[in-house]
Amino acid sequence: MQSVAVIGASAAGLFAAYLLARKGVDVRVFEQAERLDPTPRTLIVTSRMRDLLGPIGERAVVNEIRRFELCTDGRVGTIQLERPDLVIERSVLVRELAGHAEAAGARMLVGRRFVGLEASGEGLTFAVERIREGGTEGTYAGTVIGADGAFSAVARAGGWPQLATLTLIQATVRLPPDLPPDTTRIWFIPEDTPYFYWLIPESPTRGVLGLIGEGRRETSRRLDRFLKTRRLEPIEFQAARIPGYARWVPIHQRVGEGDVYLVGDAAGQVKVTTVGGLVTGFRGALGVAEAILNGGASRELTALRRELNIHLLIRRALHHFAQKDYVRVLDLLNRSAQRSLGAHTRDEAGKLLRHLCLLRPRFLLLGLRVLLTALSQRRP
Ligand SMILES: Cc1cc2nc3c(=O)[nH]c(=O)nc-3n(C[C@H](O)[C@H](O)[C@H](O)COP(=O)(O)OP(=O)(O)OC[C@H]3O[C@@H](n4cnc5c(N)ncnc54)[C@H](O)[C@@H]3O)c2cc1C
């Protein structure tokens, strides 16, 4: 029987473990934390999560979003979603995935930190530090999957370079009275961030307000200032560094006769338009499971690569948008363009872009103009 060791018991790793274990693969999951009790984090995902996980993720859904409100320079545009986005609590999702992986036959080994690997016979021997008891043990597996996040020790051991990362920080706040709980508000303020600020309701009274930036200190300072100008009191903060997708990371390496794969944040599988990594990490896990079960081939990975590259292209244009460009985008958002944006999710960027450009070719022209201006300014 094939033996697979998954390093990291979070979203991507546990989904890969579940998919493989239910096909009869001998799966062990190694997690450095001593208990499967991840810190709470409120996330928003598209309905694609339901397509991928089926009922597994349902208990983690705390709210549904039916409308996006886009704000820039005093203007507001709204997009009605055909299928609601899901607001989820990551700690519940991780526990649910762990339960399903175990029920399918995967074994969970907590308090075990991966520290290195080497080729051994027909597979790999890898070293795992025992957190509570102390000491290191050597373990054997035919295949190792690194699902250990943005600073993956498996990637390091397999010879992959460290990925560049971004800071994501958000504060839990009481919802302002003018924001309905089924609406996410986005602010584009390019002088503060080439990304955006968001306010995502997690219940009728509470939400998370956050932003993406480069350095932790500067990003926190901007968030504090933004909270103050809107008279919102932070209740608690959630933050971590997330990889910013810069190019497709080959997800497989041979080490001697053994196989090493990467999934999720460890492989930089993050949509760089919105810096959302959950659905794309699940798709990466599905792709790696397909590759292991089918001896290398995976249509999911080909599709995921295409999707992440389209997000990169859009990000390259957005990164140089000035306030006036966002104002133009909102002005271009006529009814048919709004319908197209509401009908396609962020997890089908290719279709979305094609529809928008057919409906409103000026979207494409605007993006191209900004991109070309940015490129010409870079020349000496
Ligand atoms: C504030 C914030 C808001 C976010 N909002 C969104 C959002 O709205 N939508 C969205 O899609 N994404 C969002 N993200 C990104 C999303 O959370 C991540 O992309 C996703 O959680 C990555 O999952 P993962 O399983 O790949 O890795 P991780 O969740 O990072 O898990 C890695 C696991 O590996 C374990 N580990 C690490 N090193 C070792 C080791 N050496 N040995 C053993 N175990 C190890 C860790 O303890 C952890 O359990 C947000 C991130 C942040 C910080």
The ligand as an SDF file (V2000), in Angstrom:
LIG
                    3D

 53 58  0  0  0  0  0  0  0  0999 V2000
   -6.0700   37.6870    8.6610 C   0  0  0  0  0  0  0  0  0  0  0  0
   -6.2100   36.7550    7.4890 C   0  0  0  0  0  0  0  0  0  0  0  0
   -7.3590   36.7820    6.7210 C   0  0  0  0  0  0  0  0  0  0  0  0
   -7.4910   35.9220    5.6270 C   0  0  0  0  0  0  0  0  0  0  0  0
   -8.6340   35.9760    4.9080 N   0  0  0  0  0  0  0  0  0  0  0  0
   -8.8190   35.0930    3.9060 C   0  0  0  0  0  0  0  0  0  0  0  0
  -10.0790   35.0450    3.2220 C   0  0  0  0  0  0  0  0  0  0  0  0
  -10.9850   35.8360    3.5330 O   0  0  0  0  0  0  0  0  0  0  0  0
  -10.2520   34.1020    2.2390 N   0  0  0  0  0  0  0  0  0  0  0  0
   -9.2660   33.2220    1.9040 C   0  0  0  0  0  0  0  0  0  0  0  0
   -9.4870   32.3840    1.0100 O   0  0  0  0  0  0  0  0  0  0  0  0
   -8.0700   33.2490    2.5250 N   0  0  0  0  0  0  0  0  0  0  0  0
   -7.8240   34.1530    3.5190 C   0  0  0  0  0  0  0  0  0  0  0  0
   -6.6380   34.1580    4.1860 N   0  0  0  0  0  0  0  0  0  0  0  0
   -5.5830   33.2220    3.7480 C   0  0  0  0  0  0  0  0  0  0  0  0
   -5.8650   31.8080    4.2630 C   0  0  0  0  0  0  0  0  0  0  0  0
   -6.0860   31.8380    5.6600 O   0  0  0  0  0  0  0  0  0  0  0  0
   -4.6870   30.8920    3.9300 C   0  0  0  0  0  0  0  0  0  0  0  0
   -4.4080   30.9690    2.5410 O   0  0  0  0  0  0  0  0  0  0  0  0
   -5.0170   29.4340    4.2860 C   0  0  0  0  0  0  0  0  0  0  0  0
   -5.4110   29.3260    5.6240 O   0  0  0  0  0  0  0  0  0  0  0  0
   -3.7830   28.5630    4.0530 C   0  0  0  0  0  0  0  0  0  0  0  0
   -4.0530   27.2410    4.4690 O   0  0  0  0  0  0  0  0  0  0  0  0
   -2.9180   26.1190    4.4310 P   0  0  0  0  0  0  0  0  0  0  0  0
   -3.5740   24.8800    4.9040 O   0  0  0  0  0  0  0  0  0  0  0  0
   -2.2270   26.1150    3.1290 O   0  0  0  0  0  0  0  0  0  0  0  0
   -1.7880   26.6180    5.4810 O   0  0  0  0  0  0  0  0  0  0  0  0
   -1.8620   27.0510    6.9990 P   0  0  0  0  0  0  0  0  0  0  0  0
   -3.2550   27.3790    7.4180 O   0  0  0  0  0  0  0  0  0  0  0  0
   -0.8060   28.1050    7.1800 O   0  0  0  0  0  0  0  0  0  0  0  0
   -1.4380   25.7310    7.8080 O   0  0  0  0  0  0  0  0  0  0  0  0
   -0.1350   25.2580    7.9300 C   0  0  0  0  0  0  0  0  0  0  0  0
   -0.1570   24.1950    9.0280 C   0  0  0  0  0  0  0  0  0  0  0  0
    1.1350   23.5860    9.0730 O   0  0  0  0  0  0  0  0  0  0  0  0
    1.5910   23.5180   10.4300 C   0  0  0  0  0  0  0  0  0  0  0  0
    3.0590   23.5210   10.3640 N   0  0  0  0  0  0  0  0  0  0  0  0
    3.8750   24.5370    9.9810 C   0  0  0  0  0  0  0  0  0  0  0  0
    5.1660   24.1460   10.0130 N   0  0  0  0  0  0  0  0  0  0  0  0
    5.1600   22.8370   10.4180 C   0  0  0  0  0  0  0  0  0  0  0  0
    6.1830   21.8780   10.6360 C   0  0  0  0  0  0  0  0  0  0  0  0
    7.4880   22.1630   10.4380 N   0  0  0  0  0  0  0  0  0  0  0  0
    5.8310   20.6150   11.0630 N   0  0  0  0  0  0  0  0  0  0  0  0
    4.5090   20.2940   11.2810 C   0  0  0  0  0  0  0  0  0  0  0  0
    3.5080   21.1870   11.0970 N   0  0  0  0  0  0  0  0  0  0  0  0
    3.8280   22.4290   10.6570 C   0  0  0  0  0  0  0  0  0  0  0  0
    0.9950   24.7700   11.0760 C   0  0  0  0  0  0  0  0  0  0  0  0
    0.9510   24.6540   12.4960 O   0  0  0  0  0  0  0  0  0  0  0  0
   -0.4060   24.7810   10.4250 C   0  0  0  0  0  0  0  0  0  0  0  0
   -1.3080   23.9590   11.1280 O   0  0  0  0  0  0  0  0  0  0  0  0
   -6.4510   35.0150    5.2740 C   0  0  0  0  0  0  0  0  0  0  0  0
   -5.2830   35.0000    6.0490 C   0  0  0  0  0  0  0  0  0  0  0  0
   -5.1590   35.8600    7.1350 C   0  0  0  0  0  0  0  0  0  0  0  0
   -3.9050   35.8270    7.9510 C   0  0  0  0  0  0  0  0  0  0  0  0
  1  2  1  0
  2  3  1  0
  2 52  2  0
  3  4  2  0
  4  5  1  0
  4 50  1  0
  5  6  2  0
  6  7  1  0
  6 13  1  0
  7  8  2  0
  7  9  1  0
  9 10  1  0
 10 11  2  0
 10 12  1  0
 12 13  2  0
 13 14  1  0
 14 15  1  0
 14 50  1  0
 15 16  1  0
 16 17  1  0
 16 18  1  0
 18 19  1  0
 18 20  1  0
 20 21  1  0
 20 22  1  0
 22 23  1  0
 23 24  1  0
 24 25  2  0
 24 26  1  0
 24 27  1  0
 27 28  1  0
 28 29  2  0
 28 30  1  0
 28 31  1  0
 31 32  1  0
 32 33  1  0
 33 34  1  0
 33 48  1  0
 34 35  1  0
 35 36  1  0
 35 46  1  0
 36 37  1  0
 36 45  1  0
 37 38  2  0
 38 39  1  0
 39 40  1  0
 39 45  2  0
 40 41  1  0
 40 42  2  0
 42 43  1  0
 43 44  2  0
 44 45  1  0
 46 47  1  0
 46 48  1  0
 48 49  1  0
 50 51  2  0
 51 52  1  0
 52 53  1  0
M  END
$$$$
